[in-house]
């Protein structure tokens, strides 16, 4: 696939293109969230504890492929541009959802999730795209817009998936496939390239392998510390896709449609914060304070989820948790300042590798914790234990961010 014209001179139009691409990706991803754990549970004759373990292993397989393949995709985008990587990703995801729609057993679902981990590069490539076309002082707001369309995806995706799943648990997968393939077609015709040829870097396996990509993060202490903050955030986030659906069904008796509507509410709250508040908050308080406030808000939200004995109490945590959305864009903006333009794809690949490592550990960690506290041999009955653990992780992330971003320890930054 050849490049279309590059867009450094038209950043607003370029960002709009990539936001629509991410929105369609997120819609296709969100549609399957309410039904995939339940489909696993059906294949296992309704055993929730066993389904939690298997679902956690599926998440681990997805994350392993992300860890291996994301740096390769990031390096390829530095060499050939962002556009072809995004298009191939969307095409691969569309085919993968078809495989999952036709899956006759749990093994085929695991294979489908593995393929998804290989194909789903467009989220990380979108981050490199934003860095290509946005001035450094505006990147937190631009990354916040990506968070906003994530929120839109969670508003409509899970709600639509829950509704479709009430008719047939396979129907949401067909809908996800259609959206991903539509996304690939949209991008082929209208998505411009963001990385000009003169700014590209030769592909090399030394940079493209996971270990080589992570070496970039050790280039100075700030970048490494922010990488640790990102890792703890990704690890904590793994509790949501891995246990929340099963948790809501187990503790509150919510069905597929109710879970979908709840996730839609989470998406609305996240959309308001990341789409409308991050720009004025960052401009007023700076990226450091925004990062710290977001991490502590996430910790408070997870704590509320974990101690909520009734569904209405769980709902009280949603607006608190929404402000966690401040931390991700601020972290990513701070990290993007510390590498060259030709290294933005490698940085996004490294960030995706961090996400992959967290994904390798998180799903199994949280589902095992959940199963351990609800199973017949549990030492104590504490269904909210996974969320309490996630809260502790974010408190730790805030402490690291406080020290890493200390103004007295700042090093020179790249103005690209």
Secondary structure, 3 states (H helix, E strand, C coil): CCCCCECCCCHHHHHHHHHHHHHHHHHHHHHHHHHHHHHHHHHCCCCHHHHHHHHHHHHHHHHHHHHHHHHHHHHHHHHHCHHHHHHHHHHHHHHHHHHHHCCCCHHHHHHHHHHHHHHCCHHHHHHHHHHHHCCHHHHHHHHHHHHHHHHHHHHHHHHHHHHHHCCCCCHHHHHHHHHHHHHHHHHHHHCCECCCHHHCCCCCHHHHCHHHHHHHHHCCHHHHHHHHHHHHHHHHHHHHHHHHHHHHHHHHCCCHHHHHHHHHHHHHHHHHHHHHHHHHHHHHHHHHHHHHHHHHHHHHHHHHHHHCCCHHHHHHHHHHHHCCHHHHHHHHHHHHCCCCHHHHHHHHHHHHHHHHHHHHHHHHHHHHHHHHHHCCCCCCCCCCHHHHHHHHHHHHHHHHHHHHCCHHHCCCCCCC
